[in-house]
Amino acid sequence: MSTKLRLSLACGDYDRTRPILDGRVEVEGCELAALPLTPEESFFRAFRHQAFDVAELSLSTYVMTTARGTCPYIAVPAFVSRSFRHSAIYVRRDRGIARPEDLRSKRIGVPEYQVTAAVWARAILEQEHGVRPQDLHWVSGGVEEPGRPEKVALSVPPGVELSRAPEGRWLSEMLAAGDLDALMCPRAPSCFDAGHPEVARLFADPAAAAAEWYRRRGIFPIMHVVGIRRSLVEAHPWLPQSVFKAFTAARDIALQRLRDTTALAVSLPFLVEETERTQALMGTDFWPYGLASNRETLDVFLQHHHAQGLSPRRLTAEELFANSALERFMI
């Protein structure tokens, strides 16, 4: 009879999580029932129903509920999803939007006002281009189907105009029809993927814009964290460090494969060269875990999250994580 702690785990199937999902990396002392889910499903089920013991969580929703004192999870600093969000803003070509400043007074869709990608995109617009959230008219709803709700109750700050998409409408369809001027979302809308002639990205070369921003700011945006049910951490204080060690080991396997020139780990012809370009820009530790290497990025996010009215108080980075996952033994 197994004496291991049985846990459910929900997270995306990424190269940096796959060694846990397929059993190559174990969480010491645990037996996992692993569910490879899309971020949207993992977040919804975790925050609405507390469905998992360990789960990939939206950083924004986690910060918002932690600041309110209502989050059922406590995180470890394993950042399984990161992404530059210059590519997350789509615009109509026929609305005179040639640069970020042209978004003022425009009608822009967002799947949920508080999604992490939108927090980062709004931070870029305000910090780099002087475009405040109050300068746009926001419409929330499903990107590809109608009726998407906010995962947790939300009150926007004074001066921010936020309405729901009309019943039966969804944001990609509204952008294609011209009922939105722009759309801010982590997934490319289907109208863009289908090559709609009037839909384009705000930044024509988002990779170049992101690289230039990184050179000046040194920020690689964090999207998701790994959360553990608080009641489990209280009952098993060893658990956060064990979970963190497993996710770190899985990431290390993935990064080593990217550097392997024997056979390409991903079906991209210039994968090795792209890895080398990334290292030239960001250093060899370009996907860091842990608090120390990510403090500045977390501080910037927490500052903007609070300024955008999403967290009732400005959290410190230390408040986000289980204490036992912030220390390690030394020999």
One Martini backbone bead per residue (centre of mass of N, CA, C, O) as a GRO file, in nm:
protein
  331
    1MET     BB    1   0.095   0.037   0.024
    2SER     BB    2   0.076   0.362  -0.027
    3THR     BB    3   0.237   0.660   0.136
    4LYS     BB    4   0.164   0.861  -0.060
    5LEU     BB    5   0.065   1.162  -0.169
    6ARG     BB    6  -0.236   1.248  -0.310
    7LEU     BB    7  -0.252   1.431  -0.625
    8SER     BB    8  -0.373   1.697  -0.806
    9LEU     BB    9  -0.288   1.808  -1.149
   10ALA     BB   10  -0.294   2.132  -1.323
   11CYS     BB   11  -0.160   2.177  -1.659
   12GLY     BB   12   0.024   2.254  -1.907
   13ASP     BB   13   0.164   2.128  -2.215
   14TYR     BB   14   0.494   2.166  -2.173
   15ASP     BB   15   0.825   2.130  -2.187
   16ARG     BB   16   0.843   2.229  -1.865
   17THR     BB   17   0.606   1.996  -1.775
   18ARG     BB   18   0.618   1.711  -1.909
   19PRO     BB   19   0.801   1.548  -1.705
   20ILE     BB   20   0.558   1.537  -1.505
   21LEU     BB   21   0.322   1.427  -1.678
   22ASP     BB   22   0.509   1.157  -1.773
   23GLY     BB   23   0.708   1.082  -1.502
   24ARG     BB   24   1.014   1.168  -1.505
   25VAL     BB   25   0.906   1.363  -1.282
   26GLU     BB   26   0.888   1.379  -0.937
   27VAL     BB   27   0.708   1.428  -0.648
   28GLU     BB   28   0.815   1.405  -0.357
   29GLY     BB   29   0.588   1.200  -0.182
   30CYS     BB   30   0.410   1.166  -0.456
   31GLU     BB   31   0.089   1.109  -0.619
   32LEU     BB   32  -0.016   1.169  -0.947
   33ALA     BB   33  -0.297   1.341  -1.101
   34ALA     BB   34  -0.266   1.431  -1.430
   35LEU     BB   35  -0.382   1.739  -1.599
   36PRO     BB   36  -0.388   1.844  -1.929
   37LEU     BB   37  -0.456   2.186  -1.951
   38THR     BB   38  -0.579   2.461  -2.022
   39PRO     BB   39  -0.564   2.759  -1.880
   40GLU     BB   40  -0.867   2.826  -1.874
   41GLU     BB   41  -0.954   2.564  -1.727
   42SER     BB   42  -0.771   2.571  -1.483
   43PHE     BB   43  -0.862   2.845  -1.371
   44PHE     BB   44  -1.163   2.802  -1.347
   45ARG     BB   45  -1.158   2.545  -1.162
   46ALA     BB   46  -0.983   2.665  -0.936
   47PHE     BB   47  -1.146   2.940  -0.866
   48ARG     BB   48  -1.448   2.825  -0.866
   49HIS     BB   49  -1.379   2.501  -0.733
   50GLN     BB   50  -1.118   2.392  -0.618
   51ALA     BB   51  -1.023   2.118  -0.797
   52PHE     BB   52  -0.715   2.135  -0.703
   53ASP     BB   53  -0.408   2.088  -0.550
   54VAL     BB   54  -0.249   2.152  -0.819
   55ALA     BB   55  -0.193   2.468  -1.006
   56GLU     BB   56  -0.229   2.657  -1.270
   57LEU     BB   57  -0.205   3.018  -1.248
   58SER     BB   58  -0.312   3.320  -1.259
   59LEU     BB   59  -0.151   3.592  -1.159
   60SER     BB   60  -0.379   3.798  -1.132
   61THR     BB   61  -0.587   3.628  -0.973
   62TYR     BB   62  -0.396   3.561  -0.745
   63VAL     BB   63  -0.340   3.849  -0.649
   64MET     BB   64  -0.631   3.939  -0.599
   65THR     BB   65  -0.705   3.711  -0.388
   66THR     BB   66  -0.470   3.758  -0.194
   67ALA     BB   67  -0.536   4.057  -0.124
   68ARG     BB   68  -0.829   3.961  -0.011
   69GLY     BB   69  -0.802   3.669   0.140
   70THR     BB   70  -0.935   3.423  -0.082
   71CYS     BB   71  -0.714   3.223  -0.145
   72PRO     BB   72  -0.671   2.864  -0.178
   73TYR     BB   73  -0.376   2.941  -0.262
   74ILE     BB   74  -0.019   2.871  -0.279
   75ALA     BB   75   0.282   2.966  -0.405
   76VAL     BB   76   0.538   2.897  -0.636
   77PRO     BB   77   0.843   3.006  -0.817
   78ALA     BB   78   0.694   2.874  -1.087
   79PHE     BB   79   0.710   2.994  -1.430
   80VAL     BB   80   0.536   2.833  -1.678
   81SER     BB   81   0.446   3.129  -1.782
   82ARG     BB   82   0.570   3.336  -2.051
   83SER     BB   83   0.522   3.673  -2.208
   84PHE     BB   84   0.522   3.879  -2.454
   85ARG     BB   85   0.262   4.155  -2.517
   86HIS     BB   86   0.288   4.296  -2.805
   87SER     BB   87   0.102   4.060  -2.949
   88ALA     BB   88  -0.197   4.127  -2.791
   89ILE     BB   89  -0.267   4.358  -3.011
   90TYR     BB   90  -0.559   4.429  -3.200
   91VAL     BB   91  -0.650   4.591  -3.516
   92ARG     BB   92  -0.799   4.817  -3.712
   93ARG     BB   93  -0.706   4.956  -4.016
   94ASP     BB   94  -0.978   5.163  -4.042
   95ARG     BB   95  -0.906   5.355  -3.751
   96GLY     BB   96  -0.625   5.506  -3.730
   97ILE     BB   97  -0.411   5.277  -3.615
   98ALA     BB   98  -0.051   5.326  -3.595
   99ARG     BB   99  -0.036   5.374  -3.280
  100PRO     BB  100  -0.084   5.364  -2.950
  101GLU     BB  101  -0.205   5.660  -2.922
  102ASP     BB  102  -0.462   5.582  -3.115
  103LEU     BB  103  -0.642   5.435  -2.885
  104ARG     BB  104  -0.778   5.666  -2.799
  105SER     BB  105  -1.127   5.625  -2.760
  106LYS     BB  106  -1.141   5.334  -2.803
  107ARG     BB  107  -1.275   5.009  -2.877
  108ILE     BB  108  -1.190   4.738  -2.647
  109GLY     BB  109  -1.123   4.414  -2.617
  110VAL     BB  110  -1.168   4.166  -2.338
  111PRO     BB  111  -1.207   3.878  -2.181
  112GLU     BB  112  -1.070   3.992  -1.914
  113TYR     BB  113  -0.969   4.256  -1.738
  114GLN     BB  114  -0.766   4.069  -1.539
  115VAL     BB  115  -0.582   3.955  -1.725
  116THR     BB  116  -0.248   3.929  -1.750
  117ALA     BB  117  -0.202   4.030  -2.038
  118ALA     BB  118  -0.354   4.302  -1.989
  119VAL     BB  119  -0.179   4.416  -1.769
  120TRP     BB  120   0.080   4.428  -1.939
  121ALA     BB  121  -0.030   4.590  -2.182
  122ARG     BB  122  -0.115   4.838  -2.014
  123ALA     BB  123   0.165   4.897  -1.904
  124ILE     BB  124   0.294   4.958  -2.177
  125LEU     BB  125   0.106   5.185  -2.268
  126GLU     BB  126   0.164   5.371  -2.021
  127GLN     BB  127   0.478   5.368  -1.985
  128GLU     BB  128   0.554   5.414  -2.309
  129HIS     BB  129   0.267   5.596  -2.423
  130GLY     BB  130   0.042   5.729  -2.222
  131VAL     BB  131  -0.185   5.500  -2.205
  132ARG     BB  132  -0.469   5.474  -2.035
  133PRO     BB  133  -0.734   5.296  -1.929
  134GLN     BB  134  -0.923   5.563  -1.935
  135ASP     BB  135  -0.881   5.603  -2.265
  136LEU     BB  136  -1.074   5.356  -2.287
  137HIS     BB  137  -1.316   5.122  -2.419
  138TRP     BB  138  -1.441   4.842  -2.255
  139VAL     BB  139  -1.485   4.489  -2.364
  140SER     BB  140  -1.629   4.198  -2.239
  141GLY     BB  141  -1.551   3.851  -2.339
  142GLY     BB  142  -1.553   3.619  -2.553
  143VAL     BB  143  -1.353   3.538  -2.816
  144GLU     BB  144  -1.513   3.252  -2.943
  145GLU     BB  145  -1.747   3.291  -2.725
  146PRO     BB  146  -2.014   3.347  -2.551
  147GLY     BB  147  -2.022   3.438  -2.192
  148ARG     BB  148  -1.771   3.521  -2.047
  149PRO     BB  149  -1.661   3.525  -1.730
  150GLU     BB  150  -1.555   3.625  -1.447
  151LYS     BB  151  -1.389   3.443  -1.210
  152VAL     BB  152  -1.404   3.708  -1.042
  153ALA     BB  153  -1.495   3.959  -0.880
  154LEU     BB  154  -1.538   4.300  -1.025
  155SER     BB  155  -1.394   4.635  -0.977
  156VAL     BB  156  -1.356   4.918  -1.128
  157PRO     BB  157  -1.218   5.203  -1.149
  158PRO     BB  158  -1.238   5.513  -1.170
  159GLY     BB  159  -1.282   5.595  -1.523
  160VAL     BB  160  -1.357   5.306  -1.608
  161GLU     BB  161  -1.486   5.160  -1.906
  162LEU     BB  162  -1.711   4.875  -1.861
  163SER     BB  163  -1.843   4.623  -2.075
  164ARG     BB  164  -2.052   4.398  -2.220
  165ALA     BB  165  -2.111   4.189  -2.438
  166PRO     BB  166  -2.341   4.108  -2.627
  167GLU     BB  167  -2.567   3.893  -2.663
  168GLY     BB  168  -2.417   3.646  -2.871
  169ARG     BB  169  -2.135   3.772  -2.857
  170TRP     BB  170  -1.794   3.803  -2.985
  171LEU     BB  171  -1.485   3.945  -3.024
  172SER     BB  172  -1.387   3.846  -3.300
  173GLU     BB  173  -1.653   3.911  -3.445
  174MET     BB  174  -1.656   4.217  -3.372
  175LEU     BB  175  -1.392   4.290  -3.512
  176ALA     BB  176  -1.469   4.191  -3.797
  177ALA     BB  177  -1.740   4.382  -3.802
  178GLY     BB  178  -1.654   4.670  -3.648
  179ASP     BB  179  -1.745   4.682  -3.321
  180LEU     BB  180  -1.435   4.701  -3.297
  181ASP     BB  181  -1.106   4.845  -3.283
  182ALA     BB  182  -1.002   4.633  -3.064
  183LEU     BB  183  -0.777   4.369  -2.920
  184MET     BB  184  -0.706   4.207  -2.597
  185CYS     BB  185  -0.511   3.899  -2.614
  186PRO     BB  186  -0.340   3.598  -2.580
  187ARG     BB  187  -0.502   3.501  -2.817
  188ALA     BB  188  -0.546   3.463  -3.130
  189PRO     BB  189  -0.777   3.554  -3.327
  190SER     BB  190  -0.950   3.407  -3.580
  191CYS     BB  191  -0.952   3.654  -3.773
  192PHE     BB  192  -0.644   3.667  -3.791
  193ASP     BB  193  -0.577   3.372  -3.875
  194ALA     BB  194  -0.771   3.410  -4.140
  195GLY     BB  195  -0.693   3.699  -4.275
  196HIS     BB  196  -0.817   3.959  -4.215
  197PRO     BB  197  -0.781   4.261  -4.385
  198GLU     BB  198  -0.855   4.456  -4.106
  199VAL     BB  199  -0.648   4.276  -3.931
  200ALA     BB  200  -0.399   4.369  -3.684
  201ARG     BB  201  -0.120   4.444  -3.537
  202LEU     BB  202   0.000   4.701  -3.368
  203PHE     BB  203   0.270   4.550  -3.379
  204ALA     BB  204   0.432   4.454  -3.655
  205ASP     BB  205   0.701   4.383  -3.463
  206PRO     BB  206   0.687   4.234  -3.167
  207ALA     BB  207   0.971   4.118  -3.121
  208ALA     BB  208   1.127   4.383  -3.151
  209ALA     BB  209   0.974   4.540  -2.932
  210ALA     BB  210   1.042   4.345  -2.699
  211ALA     BB  211   1.351   4.356  -2.717
  212GLU     BB  212   1.375   4.659  -2.667
  213TRP     BB  213   1.234   4.653  -2.390
  214TYR     BB  214   1.430   4.457  -2.254
  215ARG     BB  215   1.687   4.629  -2.277
  216ARG     BB  216   1.561   4.857  -2.087
  217ARG     BB  217   1.399   4.671  -1.850
  218GLY     BB  218   1.440   4.350  -1.797
  219ILE     BB  219   1.152   4.216  -1.892
  220PHE     BB  220   0.983   3.896  -1.838
  221PRO     BB  221   0.678   3.812  -1.842
  222ILE     BB  222   0.454   3.696  -1.610
  223MET     BB  223   0.165   3.472  -1.606
  224HIS     BB  224   0.230   3.206  -1.426
  225VAL     BB  225   0.160   2.991  -1.156
  226VAL     BB  226   0.209   2.768  -0.879
  227GLY     BB  227  -0.044   2.608  -0.693
  228ILE     BB  228  -0.137   2.531  -0.350
  229ARG     BB  229  -0.321   2.406  -0.126
  230ARG     BB  230  -0.334   2.539   0.182
  231SER     BB  231  -0.422   2.293   0.352
  232LEU     BB  232  -0.179   2.118   0.262
  233VAL     BB  233   0.050   2.297   0.370
  234GLU     BB  234  -0.039   2.282   0.665
  235ALA     BB  235  -0.014   1.960   0.674
  236HIS     BB  236   0.253   1.989   0.455
  237PRO     BB  237   0.537   2.170   0.475
  238TRP     BB  238   0.713   2.012   0.243
  239LEU     BB  239   0.562   2.059  -0.033
  240PRO     BB  240   0.665   2.320  -0.179
  241GLN     BB  241   0.959   2.224  -0.227
  242SER     BB  242   0.886   1.971  -0.393
  243VAL     BB  243   0.737   2.115  -0.621
  244PHE     BB  244   0.960   2.308  -0.703
  245LYS     BB  245   1.175   2.096  -0.774
  246ALA     BB  246   1.015   1.961  -1.004
  247PHE     BB  247   0.977   2.213  -1.189
  248THR     BB  248   1.279   2.268  -1.217
  249ALA     BB  249   1.363   1.999  -1.343
  250ALA     BB  250   1.179   2.019  -1.592
  251ARG     BB  251   1.300   2.277  -1.707
  252ASP     BB  252   1.593   2.175  -1.740
  253ILE     BB  253   1.528   1.965  -1.953
  254ALA     BB  254   1.415   2.159  -2.167
  255LEU     BB  255   1.665   2.347  -2.201
  256GLN     BB  256   1.864   2.129  -2.285
  257ARG     BB  257   1.714   2.048  -2.548
  258LEU     BB  258   1.748   2.323  -2.697
  259ARG     BB  259   2.080   2.277  -2.704
  260ASP     BB  260   2.047   2.033  -2.889
  261THR     BB  261   2.212   1.940  -3.201
  262THR     BB  262   2.133   1.650  -3.283
  263ALA     BB  263   1.815   1.711  -3.220
  264LEU     BB  264   1.520   1.855  -3.252
  265ALA     BB  265   1.279   1.932  -3.006
  266VAL     BB  266   1.154   2.123  -3.223
  267SER     BB  267   0.957   2.210  -3.515
  268LEU     BB  268   1.227   2.406  -3.584
  269PRO     BB  269   1.480   2.483  -3.793
  270PHE     BB  270   1.600   2.742  -3.589
  271LEU     BB  271   1.626   2.669  -3.283
  272VAL     BB  272   1.926   2.706  -3.203
  273GLU     BB  273   1.953   2.997  -3.307
  274GLU     BB  274   1.730   3.112  -3.127
  275THR     BB  275   1.860   3.037  -2.862
  276GLU     BB  276   2.114   3.210  -2.908
  277ARG     BB  277   1.965   3.481  -2.933
  278THR     BB  278   1.837   3.476  -2.656
  279GLN     BB  279   2.105   3.462  -2.495
  280ALA     BB  280   2.219   3.732  -2.602
  281LEU     BB  281   1.985   3.899  -2.467
  282MET     BB  282   1.919   3.719  -2.168
  283GLY     BB  283   2.082   3.482  -2.129
  284THR     BB  284   2.102   3.161  -1.998
  285ASP     BB  285   1.875   3.261  -1.778
  286PHE     BB  286   1.573   3.305  -1.947
  287TRP     BB  287   1.398   3.101  -1.729
  288PRO     BB  288   1.337   3.195  -1.432
  289TYR     BB  289   1.343   3.089  -1.104
  290GLY     BB  290   1.244   3.239  -0.838
  291LEU     BB  291   1.271   3.536  -0.663
  292ALA     BB  292   1.541   3.687  -0.714
  293SER     BB  293   1.523   3.676  -1.045
  294ASN     BB  294   1.199   3.818  -1.019
  295ARG     BB  295   1.148   4.076  -0.856
  296GLU     BB  296   1.122   4.307  -1.061
  297THR     BB  297   0.889   4.189  -1.223
  298LEU     BB  298   0.691   4.162  -0.983
  299ASP     BB  299   0.692   4.459  -0.894
  300VAL     BB  300   0.574   4.573  -1.154
  301PHE     BB  301   0.314   4.413  -1.151
  302LEU     BB  302   0.208   4.499  -0.869
  303GLN     BB  303   0.193   4.797  -0.932
  304HIS     BB  304  -0.009   4.780  -1.176
  305HIS     BB  305  -0.232   4.615  -1.047
  306HIS     BB  306  -0.302   4.832  -0.838
  307ALA     BB  307  -0.331   5.082  -1.032
  308GLN     BB  308  -0.573   4.918  -1.193
  309GLY     BB  309  -0.767   4.806  -0.946
  310LEU     BB  310  -0.720   4.480  -0.872
  311SER     BB  311  -0.577   4.550  -0.600
  312PRO     BB  312  -0.633   4.677  -0.278
  313ARG     BB  313  -0.323   4.613  -0.249
  314ARG     BB  314   0.025   4.629  -0.223
  315LEU     BB  315   0.213   4.381  -0.276
  316THR     BB  316   0.453   4.161  -0.200
  317ALA     BB  317   0.644   3.915  -0.318
  318GLU     BB  318   0.650   3.735  -0.058
  319GLU     BB  319   0.326   3.698  -0.038
  320LEU     BB  320   0.305   3.479  -0.283
  321PHE     BB  321   0.480   3.270  -0.106
  322ALA     BB  322   0.604   3.002   0.020
  323ASN     BB  323   0.856   2.999   0.239
  324SER     BB  324   0.980   2.708   0.176
  325ALA     BB  325   1.034   2.801  -0.143
  326LEU     BB  326   1.273   3.031  -0.063
  327GLU     BB  327   1.447   2.790   0.035
  328ARG     BB  328   1.775   2.627   0.076
  329PHE     BB  329   2.001   2.403   0.089
  330MET     BB  330   2.345   2.354   0.202
  331ILE     BB  331   2.699   2.229   0.170
   0.00000   0.00000   0.00000
